[in-house]
Amino acid sequence: MKSKTKLSTFSLILTIVIICAMIAGCWYSWPQKSIFYTLLVMLVIMLVFGLCFSPIAIKVEAGKVVIISPLMNHSITISEIESVELFKPTMGAVRICGSGGFMGYWGKFAEGDIGKYTAYYGKASDCFLVRLKDGRKYLLGCENPSEMVDYINSLIIC
């Protein structure tokens, strides 16, 4: 089973604005080489991290839940999963390290209800929480989260 991840309107606008601002900054700072190269390096680093961690789809295959990103895939073995449930992050989530909207929501977060977790999602309304047997938690997002939760739960029970 595979389901795409859609970005929220806020995340999409934020991504476009940041990339355009960085490109404009590079363009206008061309005569001042030190500023130009600093902005260029920052833009490249932001894009590389975004392309490595921003989710574009969630796929369940061959005993794994795979988070597909443009440059890297991240996987969770089904046998490590304790439970899966629908979950919506709150505005009170604290970003420890990662993105709070640029190319989606990804990285390490903490929230009062569930503690620390790793997130890979585009919209808060499309999320589900995967709890592992070792205590780690992943907040994933895709277009049809309830179907994905039901499918993963059916694999856990078997």
MDTraj code that builds the backbone (N, CA, C; nanometers):
import mdtraj as md
import numpy as np

residues = "MET LYS SER LYS THR LYS LEU SER THR PHE SER LEU ILE LEU THR ILE VAL ILE ILE CYS ALA MET ILE ALA GLY CYS TRP TYR SER TRP PRO GLN LYS SER ILE PHE TYR THR LEU LEU VAL MET LEU VAL ILE MET LEU VAL PHE GLY LEU CYS PHE SER PRO ILE ALA ILE LYS VAL GLU ALA GLY LYS VAL VAL ILE ILE SER PRO LEU MET ASN HIS SER ILE THR ILE SER GLU ILE GLU SER VAL GLU LEU PHE LYS PRO THR MET GLY ALA VAL ARG ILE CYS GLY SER GLY GLY PHE MET GLY TYR TRP GLY LYS PHE ALA GLU GLY ASP ILE GLY LYS TYR THR ALA TYR TYR GLY LYS ALA SER ASP CYS PHE LEU VAL ARG LEU LYS ASP GLY ARG LYS TYR LEU LEU GLY CYS GLU ASN PRO SER GLU MET VAL ASP TYR ILE ASN SER LEU ILE ILE CYS".split()
xyz = np.array([
    [0.0842, -0.1174, 0.0000],
    [0.0000, 0.0000, 0.0000],
    [0.0889, 0.1240, 0.0000],
    [0.0514, 0.2220, -0.0798],
    [0.1274, 0.3468, -0.0893],
    [0.0308, 0.4640, -0.0900],
    [0.0686, 0.5707, -0.0188],
    [-0.0138, 0.6905, -0.0135],
    [0.0762, 0.8134, -0.0152],
    [0.0412, 0.9108, -0.0981],
    [0.1198, 1.0332, -0.1098],
    [0.1004, 1.1224, 0.0122],
    [0.1993, 1.2077, 0.0351],
    [0.1927, 1.3084, 0.1404],
    [0.1702, 1.4432, 0.0748],
    [0.0679, 1.5141, 0.1191],
    [0.0392, 1.6474, 0.0671],
    [0.0811, 1.7520, 0.1683],
    [0.1412, 1.8602, 0.1188],
    [0.1799, 1.9705, 0.2067],
    [0.0589, 2.0575, 0.2395],
    [0.0574, 2.1129, 0.3585],
    [-0.0451, 2.2099, 0.3950],
    [-0.0218, 2.3377, 0.3149],
    [-0.1229, 2.4213, 0.3064],
    [-0.1102, 2.5487, 0.2358],
    [-0.0010, 2.6345, 0.2997],
    [0.0024, 2.6378, 0.4327],
    [0.1051, 2.7135, 0.5040],
    [0.2442, 2.6635, 0.4662],
    [0.2629, 2.5333, 0.4674],
    [0.3925, 2.4747, 0.4378],
    [0.4349, 2.5029, 0.2935],
    [0.3421, 2.4923, 0.2019],
    [0.3710, 2.5188, 0.0610],
    [0.4118, 2.6654, 0.0404],
    [0.3360, 2.7572, 0.0981],
    [0.3667, 2.9009, 0.0850],
    [0.5008, 2.9321, 0.1516],
    [0.5230, 2.8782, 0.2714],
    [0.6486, 2.9015, 0.3430],
    [0.7685, 2.8523, 0.2618],
    [0.7566, 2.7356, 0.2036],
    [0.8651, 2.6792, 0.1229],
    [0.8964, 2.7687, 0.0034],
    [0.7934, 2.8120, -0.0672],
    [0.8126, 2.8981, -0.1847],
    [0.8738, 3.0320, -0.1450],
    [0.8230, 3.0930, -0.0384],
    [0.8735, 3.2235, 0.0060],
    [1.0201, 3.2146, 0.0479],
    [1.0556, 3.1119, 0.1241],
    [1.1943, 3.0987, 0.1707],
    [1.2893, 3.0760, 0.0533],
    [1.2538, 2.9875, -0.0374],
    [1.3413, 2.9616, -0.1521],
    [1.3555, 3.0871, -0.2385],
    [1.2450, 3.1559, -0.2647],
    [1.2507, 3.2793, -0.3453],
    [1.3324, 3.3877, -0.2755],
    [1.3162, 3.4017, -0.1445],
    [1.3926, 3.5020, -0.0697],
    [1.5416, 3.4712, -0.0730],
    [1.5765, 3.3453, -0.0591],
    [1.7181, 3.3079, -0.0628],
    [1.7777, 3.3302, -0.2017],
    [1.7026, 3.2955, -0.3058],
    [1.7506, 3.3188, -0.4430],
    [1.7644, 3.4688, -0.4697],
    [1.6665, 3.5466, -0.4257],
    [1.6742, 3.6926, -0.4426],
    [1.7937, 3.7492, -0.3657],
    [1.8160, 3.6992, -0.2463],
    [1.9313, 3.7439, -0.1681],
    [2.0619, 3.7131, -0.2389],
    [2.0716, 3.5945, -0.2982],
    [2.1915, 3.5587, -0.3748],
    [2.2078, 3.6512, -0.4954],
    [2.0979, 3.6765, -0.5643],
    [2.1002, 3.7612, -0.6841],
    [2.1500, 3.9023, -0.6517],
    [2.0928, 3.9613, -0.5475],
    [2.1274, 4.0988, -0.5129],
    [2.2619, 4.1119, -0.4407],
    [2.3119, 4.0035, -0.3850],
    [2.4401, 4.0108, -0.3151],
    [2.5571, 3.9694, -0.4044],
    [2.5300, 3.9441, -0.5313],
    [2.6354, 3.9003, -0.6241],
    [2.7612, 3.9877, -0.6176],
    [2.7503, 4.1205, -0.6142],
    [2.8728, 4.2023, -0.6084],
    [2.9540, 4.1825, -0.4787],
    [2.8888, 4.1470, -0.3706],
    [2.9583, 4.1237, -0.2438],
    [2.9757, 3.9734, -0.2265],
    [3.0874, 3.9229, -0.2719],
    [3.1089, 3.7772, -0.2818],
    [3.0928, 3.7029, -0.1498],
    [3.1365, 3.7599, -0.0385],
    [3.1267, 3.6868, 0.0887],
    [2.9798, 3.6650, 0.1285],
    [2.8973, 3.7657, 0.1113],
    [2.7544, 3.7517, 0.1424],
    [2.6885, 3.6558, 0.0444],
    [2.7233, 3.6692, -0.0834],
    [2.6671, 3.5811, -0.1861],
    [2.6950, 3.4344, -0.1540],
    [2.8223, 3.4013, -0.1253],
    [2.8584, 3.2623, -0.0980],
    [2.7957, 3.2119, 0.0323],
    [2.7836, 3.2985, 0.1314],
    [2.7182, 3.2590, 0.2562],
    [2.5714, 3.2225, 0.2315],
    [2.5001, 3.3081, 0.1593],
    [2.3597, 3.2800, 0.1273],
    [2.3453, 3.1559, 0.0402],
    [2.4352, 3.1397, -0.0552],
    [2.4303, 3.0237, -0.1438],
    [2.4513, 2.8939, -0.0666],
    [2.5485, 2.8934, 0.0238],
    [2.5738, 2.7744, 0.1061],
    [2.4531, 2.7439, 0.1944],
    [2.3944, 2.8477, 0.2542],
    [2.2748, 2.8278, 0.3379],
    [2.1602, 2.7690, 0.2546],
    [2.1385, 2.8203, 0.1349],
    [2.0327, 2.7704, 0.0476],
    [2.0563, 2.6238, 0.0113],
    [2.1786, 2.5909, -0.0242],
    [2.2105, 2.4522, -0.0610],
    [2.1899, 2.3589, 0.0578],
    [2.2348, 2.3985, 0.1755],
    [2.2175, 2.3150, 0.2956],
    [2.0693, 2.2943, 0.3253],
    [1.9912, 2.4019, 0.3181],
    [1.8467, 2.3906, 0.3438],
    [1.7808, 2.2966, 0.2430],
    [1.8164, 2.3087, 0.1173],
    [1.7560, 2.2241, 0.0145],
    [1.7982, 2.0782, 0.0289],
    [1.9247, 2.0533, 0.0594],
    [1.9715, 1.9154, 0.0763],
    [1.9006, 1.8487, 0.1938],
    [1.8943, 1.9175, 0.3082],
    [1.8243, 1.8597, 0.4236],
    [1.6759, 1.8397, 0.3921],
    [1.6145, 1.9379, 0.3277],
    [1.4741, 1.9252, 0.2900],
    [1.4499, 1.8069, 0.1981],
    [1.5361, 1.7892, 0.0996],
    [1.5196, 1.6777, 0.0064],
    [1.5507, 1.5423, 0.0698],
    [1.6318, 1.5416, 0.1744],
    [1.6625, 1.4160, 0.2447],
    [1.5520, 1.3739, 0.3423],
    [1.4807, 1.4716, 0.3993],
    [1.3870, 1.4388, 0.5063],
    [1.2406, 1.4713, 0.4791],
    [1.2097, 1.5567, 0.3835],
    [1.0693, 1.5914, 0.3599],
    [0.9966, 1.4719, 0.2981],
    [0.8849, 1.4323, 0.3550],
    [0.8143, 1.3139, 0.3053],
    [0.7337, 1.3450, 0.1793],
    [0.7385, 1.2527, 0.0826],
    [0.6531, 1.2663, -0.0355],
    [0.5520, 1.1522, -0.0435],
    [0.5780, 1.0427, 0.0300],
    [0.4833, 0.9307, 0.0329],
    [0.5180, 0.8367, 0.1485],
    [0.4170, 0.7601, 0.1890],
    [0.4349, 0.6541, 0.2875],
    [0.3969, 0.5239, 0.2163],
    [0.4834, 0.4240, 0.2294],
    [0.4579, 0.2970, 0.1616],
    [0.4794, 0.1830, 0.2602],
    [0.3910, 0.0838, 0.2561],
    [0.4072, -0.0357, 0.3383],
    [0.4373, -0.1505, 0.2430],
    [0.5548, -0.2120, 0.2617],
    [0.5974, -0.3202, 0.1735],
    [0.6935, -0.4129, 0.2463],
    [0.6886, -0.5387, 0.2158],
    [0.7858, -0.6385, 0.2623],
    [0.8232, -0.6240, 0.4097],
    [0.7236, -0.6116, 0.4960],
    [0.7488, -0.6054, 0.6389],
    [0.8032, -0.4736, 0.6898],
    [0.7899, -0.3667, 0.6111],
    [0.8420, -0.2365, 0.6516],
    [0.7432, -0.1262, 0.6173],
    [0.7454, -0.0217, 0.6991],
    [0.6782, 0.1040, 0.6661],
    [0.7903, 0.1945, 0.6170],
    [0.7787, 0.2421, 0.4935],
    [0.8849, 0.3221, 0.4325],
    [0.8357, 0.4654, 0.4137],
    [0.9130, 0.5593, 0.4663],
    [0.8862, 0.7014, 0.4446],
    [0.9740, 0.7415, 0.3267],
    [0.9099, 0.7783, 0.2165],
    [0.9827, 0.8110, 0.0946],
    [1.0073, 0.9613, 0.0893],
    [1.1336, 0.9979, 0.0776],
    [1.1762, 1.1368, 0.0592],
    [1.2477, 1.1445, -0.0750],
    [1.2607, 1.2637, -0.1341],
    [1.3238, 1.2719, -0.2658],
    [1.4648, 1.2127, -0.2744],
    [1.5477, 1.2288, -0.1722],
    [1.6842, 1.1778, -0.1784],
    [1.7109, 1.0555, -0.0907],
    [1.6272, 1.0318, 0.0100],
    [1.6493, 0.9207, 0.1026],
    [1.5161, 0.8559, 0.1378],
    [1.5238, 0.7292, 0.1740],
    [1.4072, 0.6621, 0.2299],
    [1.4382, 0.6259, 0.3742],
    [1.3371, 0.6327, 0.4596],
    [1.3511, 0.5980, 0.6006],
    [1.2522, 0.4848, 0.6260],
    [1.2951, 0.3818, 0.6981],
    [1.2036, 0.2689, 0.7161],
    [1.1896, 0.2280, 0.8623],
    [1.0736, 0.1700, 0.8908],
    [1.0406, 0.1168, 1.0227],
    [0.9960, -0.0268, 1.0004],
    [1.0605, -0.1209, 1.0658],
    [1.0249, -0.2612, 1.0514],
    [0.8922, -0.2875, 1.1229],
    [0.8023, -0.3580, 1.0557],
    [0.6692, -0.3868, 1.1118],
    [0.6803, -0.4635, 1.2438],
    [0.7774, -0.5533, 1.2546],
    [0.7920, -0.6326, 1.3775],
    [0.8298, -0.5470, 1.4984],
    [0.8824, -0.4254, 1.4755],
    [0.9177, -0.3346, 1.5853],
    [0.7994, -0.2516, 1.6327],
    [0.6896, -0.2515, 1.5567],
    [0.5759, -0.1644, 1.5870],
    [0.4880, -0.2260, 1.6951],
    [0.4596, -0.1457, 1.7967],
    [0.3702, -0.1876, 1.9049],
    [0.2257, -0.1496, 1.8735],
    [0.2040, -0.0245, 1.8271],
    [0.0691, 0.0204, 1.7959],
    [0.0719, 0.1328, 1.6938],
    [-0.0418, 0.1513, 1.6265],
    [-0.0598, 0.2582, 1.5288],
    [-0.1973, 0.3183, 1.5537],
    [-0.2055, 0.4514, 1.5580],
    [-0.3334, 0.5175, 1.5825],
    [-0.3356, 0.6530, 1.5132],
    [-0.4539, 0.6996, 1.4803],
    [-0.4673, 0.8341, 1.4251],
    [-0.4292, 0.9344, 1.5324],
    [-0.3622, 1.0421, 1.4935],
    [-0.3165, 1.1412, 1.5899],
    [-0.2985, 1.2739, 1.5180],
    [-0.3439, 1.3819, 1.5795],
    [-0.3238, 1.5154, 1.5237],
    [-0.2333, 1.5935, 1.6176],
    [-0.1179, 1.6394, 1.5657],
    [-0.0298, 1.7196, 1.6508],
    [-0.0963, 1.8528, 1.6849],
    [-0.0619, 1.9054, 1.8009],
    [-0.1196, 2.0327, 1.8434],
    [-0.0234, 2.1471, 1.8128],
    [-0.0721, 2.2681, 1.8302],
    [0.0130, 2.3856, 1.8111],
    [0.1176, 2.3955, 1.9227],
    [0.1014, 2.3157, 2.0255],
    [0.1956, 2.3169, 2.1373],
    [0.3175, 2.2299, 2.1161],
    [0.3279, 2.1651, 2.0008],
    [0.4442, 2.0814, 1.9728],
    [0.5689, 2.1688, 1.9630],
    [0.6757, 2.1241, 2.0259],
    [0.8013, 2.1983, 2.0271],
    [0.8983, 2.1294, 1.9310],
    [0.9517, 2.2070, 1.8386],
    [1.0493, 2.1529, 1.7429],
    [1.1849, 2.1500, 1.8105],
    [1.2437, 2.0331, 1.8214],
    [1.3766, 2.0184, 1.8811],
    [1.4823, 2.0391, 1.7724],
    [1.4647, 1.9722, 1.6606],
    [1.5562, 1.9848, 1.5474],
    [1.4821, 1.9384, 1.4229],
    [1.4712, 2.0246, 1.3237],
    [1.4011, 1.9871, 1.2019],
    [1.3269, 2.1047, 1.1442],
    [1.2218, 2.0761, 1.0702],
    [1.1460, 2.1789, 1.0004],
    [1.0036, 2.1871, 1.0525],
    [0.9607, 2.3090, 1.0787],
    [0.8237, 2.3333, 1.1217],
    [0.7386, 2.3886, 1.0096],
    [0.7650, 2.3468, 0.8865],
    [0.6862, 2.3918, 0.7729],
    [0.7631, 2.3980, 0.6424],
    [0.8933, 2.4229, 0.6455],
    [0.9725, 2.4284, 0.5228],
    [0.9836, 2.2886, 0.4634],
    [0.9243, 2.2691, 0.3485],
    [0.9191, 2.1402, 0.2799],
    [0.8497, 2.0337, 0.3666],
    [0.7512, 2.0752, 0.4405],
    [0.6777, 1.9843, 0.5278],
    [0.7243, 1.9955, 0.6716],
    [0.6786, 1.9020, 0.7522],
    [0.7157, 1.8962, 0.8932],
    [0.7966, 1.7690, 0.9121],
    [0.9205, 1.7839, 0.9473],
    [1.0068, 1.6675, 0.9649],
    [1.1145, 1.6996, 1.0683],
    [1.1585, 1.5958, 1.1381],
    [1.2610, 1.6118, 1.2404],
    [1.2134, 1.5637, 1.3752],
    [1.2811, 1.6087, 1.4784],
    [1.2499, 1.5702, 1.6164],
    [1.1624, 1.6772, 1.6803],
    [1.0541, 1.6337, 1.7417],
    [0.9594, 1.7225, 1.8083],
    [0.9288, 1.6666, 1.9466],
    [0.8678, 1.7489, 2.0308],
    [0.8204, 1.7052, 2.1625],
    [0.6839, 1.7669, 2.1853],
    [0.5967, 1.6889, 2.2454],
    [0.4615, 1.7350, 2.2747],
    [0.4217, 1.6821, 2.4116],
    [0.3454, 1.7612, 2.4870],
    [0.3074, 1.7241, 2.6225],
    [0.2384, 1.5886, 2.6331],
    [0.1480, 1.5579, 2.5400],
    [0.0705, 1.4336, 2.5461],
    [0.1568, 1.3083, 2.5301],
    [0.2451, 1.3106, 2.4319],
    [0.3150, 1.1879, 2.3939],
    [0.4660, 1.1919, 2.4133],
    [0.5213, 1.3062, 2.4479],
    [0.6656, 1.3174, 2.4661],
    [0.7369, 1.3428, 2.3341],
    [0.8593, 1.2910, 2.3222],
    [0.9407, 1.3147, 2.2025],
    [0.9018, 1.2172, 2.0912],
    [0.9083, 1.2688, 1.9681],
    [0.8795, 1.1843, 1.8516],
    [0.9506, 1.2379, 1.7290],
    [0.9616, 1.1521, 1.6287],
    [1.0178, 1.1903, 1.4997],
    [0.9011, 1.2076, 1.4045],
    [0.9006, 1.3189, 1.3319],
    [0.7867, 1.3499, 1.2445],
    [0.8275, 1.3514, 1.0978],
    [0.7364, 1.3029, 1.0143],
    [0.7460, 1.3113, 0.8686],
    [0.6044, 1.3301, 0.8165],
    [0.5589, 1.4549, 0.8004],
    [0.4242, 1.4768, 0.7496],
    [0.4132, 1.6111, 0.6800],
    [0.3035, 1.6282, 0.6056],
    [0.2806, 1.7515, 0.5330],
    [0.1669, 1.8340, 0.5900],
    [0.0630, 1.7668, 0.6401],
    [-0.0544, 1.8322, 0.6990],
    [-0.0837, 1.7685, 0.8333],
    [-0.1148, 1.8515, 0.9319],
    [-0.1453, 1.7993, 1.0654],
    [-0.2721, 1.7138, 1.0654],
    [-0.3638, 1.7419, 0.9751],
    [-0.4905, 1.6677, 0.9719],
    [-0.4767, 1.5285, 0.9110],
    [-0.3626, 1.4985, 0.8511],
    [-0.3421, 1.3693, 0.7835],
    [-0.2458, 1.2776, 0.8578],
    [-0.2349, 1.2908, 0.9885],
    [-0.1300, 1.2206, 1.0632],
    [-0.1776, 1.0962, 1.1371],
    [-0.0807, 1.0076, 1.1584],
    [-0.1005, 0.8925, 1.2466],
    [0.0289, 0.8672, 1.3221],
    [0.0129, 0.8122, 1.4425],
    [0.1252, 0.7912, 1.5331],
    [0.1629, 0.6437, 1.5359],
    [0.2901, 0.6165, 1.5160],
    [0.3434, 0.4793, 1.5216],
    [0.4293, 0.4701, 1.6470],
    [0.3891, 0.3820, 1.7381],
    [0.4663, 0.3598, 1.8610],
    [0.5441, 0.2293, 1.8451],
    [0.6740, 0.2360, 1.8741],
    [0.7571, 0.1166, 1.8635],
    [0.7725, 0.0499, 1.9990],
    [0.8095, -0.0757, 1.9971],
    [0.8238, -0.1530, 2.1203],
    [0.9347, -0.0981, 2.2100],
    [1.0349, -0.0320, 2.1509],
    [1.1450, 0.0229, 2.2295],
    [1.1156, 0.1631, 2.2835],
    [0.9927, 0.2138, 2.2618],
    [0.9517, 0.3433, 2.3158],
    [0.9604, 0.4597, 2.2181],
    [1.0276, 0.4415, 2.1049],
    [1.0340, 0.5499, 2.0069],
    [0.8970, 0.5703, 1.9433],
    [0.8739, 0.6931, 1.8956],
    [0.7459, 0.7272, 1.8333],
    [0.7723, 0.8010, 1.7028],
    [0.6898, 0.7717, 1.6034],
    [0.6973, 0.8379, 1.4736],
    [0.5602, 0.8933, 1.4396],
    [0.5552, 1.0188, 1.4014],
    [0.4311, 1.0804, 1.3553],
    [0.4435, 1.0931, 1.2043],
    [0.3634, 1.0159, 1.1332],
    [0.3694, 1.0105, 0.9875],
    [0.2419, 1.0692, 0.9294],
    [0.2493, 1.1144, 0.8061],
    [0.1312, 1.1717, 0.7426],
    [0.1200, 1.1312, 0.5973],
    [-0.0036, 1.1041, 0.5554],
    [-0.0322, 1.0717, 0.4159],
    [-0.1777, 1.1090, 0.3860],
    [-0.2166, 1.0981, 0.2584],
    [-0.3491, 1.1434, 0.2162],
    [-0.4643, 1.0636, 0.2791],
    [-0.4451, 0.9368, 0.3043],
    [-0.5520, 0.8552, 0.3636],
    [-0.5012, 0.7844, 0.4897],
    [-0.4861, 0.8597, 0.5982],
    [-0.4264, 0.8029, 0.7191],
    [-0.5085, 0.6903, 0.7832],
    [-0.6400, 0.6986, 0.7796],
    [-0.7195, 0.5926, 0.8447],
    [-0.7032, 0.4587, 0.7734],
    [-0.6963, 0.4602, 0.6414],
    [-0.6728, 0.3354, 0.5675],
    [-0.5336, 0.2804, 0.5959],
    [-0.4353, 0.3700, 0.6058],
    [-0.2987, 0.3271, 0.6348],
    [-0.2899, 0.2674, 0.7752],
    [-0.3553, 0.3301, 0.8733],
    [-0.3568, 0.2783, 1.0103],
    [-0.4208, 0.1390, 1.0133],
    [-0.5353, 0.1234, 0.9462],
    [-0.6023, -0.0067, 0.9429],
    [-0.5133, -0.1133, 0.8783],
    [-0.4459, -0.0760, 0.7705],
    [-0.3606, -0.1719, 0.6993],
    [-0.2410, -0.2135, 0.7855],
    [-0.1738, -0.1173, 0.8481],
    [-0.0590, -0.1493, 0.9325],
    [-0.1036, -0.2313, 1.0527],
    [-0.2170, -0.1945, 1.1132],
    [-0.2686, -0.2724, 1.2264],
    [-0.2998, -0.4154, 1.1867],
    [-0.3485, -0.4376, 1.0656],
    [-0.3769, -0.5734, 1.0199],
    [-0.2478, -0.6543, 1.0055],
    [-0.1378, -0.5893, 0.9731],
    [-0.0097, -0.6573, 0.9605],
    [0.0527, -0.6853, 1.0981],
    [0.0274, -0.5971, 1.1948],
    [0.0816, -0.6155, 1.3296],
    [0.0152, -0.7360, 1.3961],
    [-0.1146, -0.7498, 1.3773],
    [-0.1913, -0.8575, 1.4416],
    [-0.1519, -0.9943, 1.3869],
    [-0.1185, -1.0015, 1.2580],
    [-0.0846, -1.1308, 1.1948],
    [0.0402, -1.1924, 1.2492],
])
top = md.Topology()
chain = top.add_chain()
for i, resn in enumerate(residues, 1):
    res = top.add_residue(resn, chain, resSeq=i)
    for name in ("N", "CA", "C"):
        top.add_atom(name, md.element.get_by_symbol(name[0]), res)
traj = md.Trajectory(xyz[None], top)
